[in-house]
Amino acid sequence: MRIGSAPVSFGIHGGADVSKLAATPRELVAAMAAAGYTGSELGPPGFFGTPEETATLFADHGLAVLGAYVPLHLSQPDEVMAADLEGMRRTLDELAAAGGDGLAILADEGDEAIIAHPFRPNAERGLDAAQWDLALERLAAAEELARAAGLRTSFHPHFGTYVEQAPEIDVLLQQSGIGLCLDTGHFVLGGADPVAYLREWGHRVNHVHVKDVRPAVLEAAKASGNERIDDWWDEVSVPLGTGDGPLEEFLAELGRSDYDGWLVVEQDGAPATAETWDRIVGDQRHNHDWIAGRLGR
């Protein structure tokens, strides 16, 4: 198992305001390599330049391009999904230019209603049967788009979307054949046990995000009635080993499995500024070494 990083650990994700980012894309990649990572996922389409510039940048720093997050509005109008697929095509071009070994990591993007009101009891305000049929049809179309480009796919259940909770993850796995991106943090926040899913569905896991979280932050926001994710999300994801995720048990179980893919560290946060850059870089060194120590390296 190899240890990878992701731009989201430096606050780079779709919709993020990177105008105050304290580093250039080249400096970001250099920081990942210096921390010991041997690969990384990509950022939003075009963040690292053209597909050719992206491939060169990562190669110059000895980093493999191991995947890219692809948001899909699985329950939204056709024109919204069409725009998502156009963005996916740009991401596929970047992955192909880098050698074509990276995964297109598909995820539901939810809608305005669930973003405005992210807290919901189990299965409440989820997709109905017709909406699930549409979502699975659209997911199949995205998978075919990736296959046509010679690329593989994985699906990432994500907090604040319609594929978040255990019953929703079960529908996805039972009614599709797509590989599973198991994100330890998002599983915990959505009420799904990552260790149990690894034991039952390990044969479908083709990508892993190692993330530590503090569910108490989410619970406090829920208790106070603060549903603005941007107000507290930066406090949810923490350096590995300092949160409440079952990471030791998960990694031990992963070691007993047949998984031989990437372990991608993700520590979600706001874009790194001049004031936070050193702390964020230090966190990513800690995260790499924390996992490496548990892998016996």
BELJO-V541796 format. One record per residue. N is the residue number from 1. NEAR is the number of other C-alpha atoms within 12 Angstrom. Layout:
n=N near=NEAR
n=N near=NEAR
This chain:
n=1 near=25
n=2 near=27
n=3 near=40
n=4 near=42
n=5 near=49
n=6 near=45
n=7 near=47
n=8 near=36
n=9 near=45
n=10 near=43
n=11 near=35
n=12 near=37
n=13 near=30
n=14 near=25
n=15 near=18
n=16 near=22
n=17 near=18
n=18 near=24
n=19 near=16
n=20 near=18
n=21 near=23
n=22 near=25
n=23 near=28
n=24 near=25
n=25 near=28
n=26 near=25
n=27 near=23
n=28 near=38
n=29 near=41
n=30 near=27
n=31 near=34
n=32 near=40
n=33 near=30
n=34 near=21
n=35 near=30
n=36 near=31
n=37 near=36
n=38 near=32
n=39 near=41
n=40 near=47
n=41 near=49
n=42 near=48
n=43 near=40
n=44 near=35
n=45 near=31
n=46 near=26
n=47 near=29
n=48 near=31
n=49 near=24
n=50 near=22
n=51 near=29
n=52 near=20
n=53 near=21
n=54 near=35
n=55 near=35
n=56 near=23
n=57 near=32
n=58 near=37
n=59 near=23
n=60 near=19
n=61 near=27
n=62 near=23
n=63 near=37
n=64 near=37
n=65 near=44
n=66 near=43
n=67 near=47
n=68 near=51
n=69 near=44
n=70 near=41
n=71 near=39
n=72 near=43
n=73 near=35
n=74 near=38
n=75 near=35
n=76 near=25
n=77 near=18
n=78 near=17
n=79 near=14
n=80 near=20
n=81 near=29
n=82 near=20
n=83 near=19
n=84 near=33
n=85 near=31
n=86 near=20
n=87 near=28
n=88 near=37
n=89 near=30
n=90 near=31
n=91 near=42
n=92 near=44
n=93 near=34
n=94 near=42
n=95 near=45
n=96 near=31
n=97 near=28
n=98 near=36
n=99 near=26
n=100 near=28
n=101 near=27
n=102 near=38
n=103 near=44
n=104 near=50
n=105 near=42
n=106 near=42
n=107 near=43
n=108 near=38
n=109 near=33
n=110 near=32
n=111 near=26
n=112 near=15
n=113 near=19
n=114 near=27
n=115 near=20
n=116 near=18
n=117 near=23
n=118 near=35
n=119 near=34
n=120 near=25
n=121 near=16
n=122 near=18
n=123 near=22
n=124 near=17
n=125 near=23
n=126 near=31
n=127 near=29
n=128 near=16
n=129 near=14
n=130 near=13
n=131 near=19
n=132 near=25
n=133 near=19
n=134 near=21
n=135 near=35
n=136 near=33
n=137 near=21
n=138 near=30
n=139 near=38
n=140 near=26
n=141 near=24
n=142 near=39
n=143 near=34
n=144 near=22
n=145 near=27
n=146 near=34
n=147 near=21
n=148 near=17
n=149 near=27
n=150 near=21
n=151 near=32
n=152 near=31
n=153 near=42
n=154 near=41
n=155 near=43
n=156 near=44
n=157 near=46
n=158 near=38
n=159 near=37
n=160 near=35
n=161 near=37
n=162 near=43
n=163 near=43
n=164 near=43
n=165 near=36
n=166 near=30
n=167 near=25
n=168 near=34
n=169 near=39
n=170 near=21
n=171 near=26
n=172 near=35
n=173 near=28
n=174 near=17
n=175 near=18
n=176 near=23
n=177 near=22
n=178 near=36
n=179 near=31
n=180 near=41
n=181 near=44
n=182 near=46
n=183 near=45
n=184 near=47
n=185 near=43
n=186 near=41
n=187 near=41
n=188 near=37
n=189 near=36
n=190 near=34
n=191 near=31
n=192 near=30
n=193 near=29
n=194 near=41
n=195 near=30
n=196 near=21
n=197 near=30
n=198 near=33
n=199 near=24
n=200 near=18
n=201 near=28
n=202 near=29
n=203 near=22
n=204 near=28
n=205 near=34
n=206 near=37
n=207 near=44
n=208 near=46
n=209 near=47
n=210 near=44
n=211 near=46
n=212 near=38
n=213 near=36
n=214 near=31
n=215 near=27
n=216 near=20
n=217 near=25
n=218 near=33
n=219 near=22
n=220 near=19
n=221 near=24
n=222 near=21
n=223 near=12
n=224 near=13
n=225 near=16
n=226 near=20
n=227 near=25
n=228 near=20
n=229 near=24
n=230 near=21
n=231 near=18
n=232 near=24
n=233 near=31
n=234 near=25
n=235 near=24
n=236 near=36
n=237 near=38
n=238 near=32
n=239 near=37
n=240 near=38
n=241 near=28
n=242 near=21
n=243 near=25
n=244 near=24
n=245 near=34
n=246 near=28
n=247 near=34
n=248 near=26
n=249 near=21
n=250 near=34
n=251 near=32
n=252 near=19
n=253 near=23
n=254 near=36
n=255 near=22
n=256 near=16
n=257 near=22
n=258 near=17
n=259 near=27
n=260 near=18
n=261 near=28
n=262 near=35
n=263 near=40
n=264 near=44
n=265 near=48
n=266 near=40
n=267 near=45
n=268 near=37
n=269 near=35
n=270 near=34
n=271 near=32
n=272 near=35
n=273 near=23
n=274 near=16
n=275 near=15
n=276 near=20
n=277 near=26
n=278 near=18
n=279 near=19
n=280 near=34
n=281 near=36
n=282 near=22
n=283 near=32
n=284 near=39
n=285 near=29
n=286 near=25
n=287 near=37
n=288 near=39
n=289 near=24
n=290 near=28
n=291 near=36
n=292 near=24
n=293 near=16
n=294 near=23
n=295 near=20
n=296 near=12
n=297 near=13
